[in-house]
Amino acid sequence: MARVRVGRVGEQVKKEISQILQSEIKDPRIGFLTVTGVDVTNDLSQAKVYLSVLGTDEQKEGTLKALGSASGYIRSELGKRIRLRKVPELIFKFDTSIDYGSRIENLLHQLNDGKSAE
């Protein structure tokens, strides 16, 4: 039963962080990003926020630094929007699954092109 609540809280955190980043954060270092997932610990003390960012590696690092400096503000806004006894600590990470999936897809296309040429 507790795991269901953690999942619901994670989905709500994901939704609210997406809205906060889209409408209220005006930092120019933050590029075009998407919140792809949120993993919340069982005791709701930490939340790992997975992001997908378009741009070069420098822009991605700049976005991560900007989010790190804005995490206090994001956390306070999250506390106003979600009624929790303790707002989880936010840890921002890149979601590498999209890059990994596109790399696998490119390799499969290369294999298919190699077979059709023979």
C-alpha positions in Angstrom: 0.0 0.0 0.0 2.9 2.4 0.8 4.5 1.8 -2.6 1.3 2.9 -4.3 1.4 6.2 -2.4 5.1 6.7 -3.3 4.2 6.2 -7.0 1.3 8.7 -6.8 3.5 11.2 -5.0 6.2 10.7 -7.7 3.8 11.4 -10.5 2.5 14.5 -8.8 6.0 15.8 -8.2 6.8 15.2 -11.8 3.8 17.1 -13.0 4.4 20.1 -10.6 8.1 20.3 -11.4 7.3 20.4 -15.1 4.9 23.3 -14.6 7.3 25.2 -12.3 10.2 24.8 -14.8 8.0 25.8 -17.7 6.2 28.8 -16.2 8.2 30.2 -13.4 11.9 29.6 -13.9 13.4 32.4 -16.1 17.1 31.4 -16.0 18.6 31.7 -19.5 21.0 28.8 -18.8 18.1 26.4 -18.7 17.5 25.2 -22.2 14.7 23.1 -23.7 14.1 20.3 -21.2 11.6 17.7 -20.4 11.0 16.0 -17.1 11.0 12.3 -18.1 10.5 10.7 -14.6 10.8 11.0 -10.9 11.9 8.3 -8.5 10.9 9.0 -4.9 12.4 7.1 -2.0 10.1 5.1 0.3 10.4 7.6 3.1 9.7 10.5 0.7 13.0 12.2 1.7 14.6 12.3 -1.7 13.4 12.6 -5.3 15.6 11.9 -8.3 14.3 14.0 -11.2 15.3 12.6 -14.6 15.6 15.2 -17.4 16.0 15.1 -21.1 17.8 18.2 -22.4 18.2 19.2 -26.1 21.5 20.9 -26.9 25.3 20.4 -26.7 27.1 18.9 -23.7 28.0 22.4 -22.5 24.3 23.5 -22.6 23.3 20.4 -20.7 25.9 21.1 -18.0 24.7 24.7 -17.8 21.2 23.5 -17.4 22.1 21.1 -14.6 24.0 23.9 -12.8 21.1 26.3 -13.1 18.7 23.7 -11.8 21.0 23.0 -8.9 21.1 26.7 -7.9 17.3 26.9 -8.4 16.5 23.7 -6.5 15.7 25.6 -3.3 13.1 27.7 -5.0 11.7 24.7 -6.9 11.4 22.8 -3.6 9.6 25.7 -1.9 7.1 26.0 -4.8 6.6 22.3 -4.6 5.8 22.6 -0.9 3.2 25.2 -1.7 1.5 23.0 -4.3 1.7 19.6 -2.7 0.6 19.0 0.9 3.4 16.9 2.3 4.8 16.9 5.8 8.3 17.1 4.4 9.1 18.1 0.8 11.7 15.7 -0.7 15.2 16.9 -1.5 15.5 17.2 -5.3 18.4 15.5 -7.2 18.5 16.4 -10.9 20.0 13.8 -13.3 20.1 13.3 -17.0 17.9 10.6 -18.5 20.2 8.6 -20.8 17.6 6.1 -21.9 16.5 8.3 -24.9 20.1 8.6 -26.1 20.7 4.9 -25.6 17.6 4.0 -27.5 18.4 6.2 -30.5 21.9 4.7 -30.6 20.5 1.2 -30.7 18.1 2.2 -33.4 21.0 3.7 -35.5 23.0 0.5 -35.1 20.0 -1.6 -36.2 19.5 0.6 -39.2 23.2 0.2 -40.1 22.9 -3.6 -39.8 19.8 -3.6 -42.1 21.6 -1.4 -44.7 24.5 -3.8 -44.6 22.3 -6.8 -45.3 20.4 -5.2 -48.1 23.6 -4.2 -49.9 24.8 -7.8 -50.1 
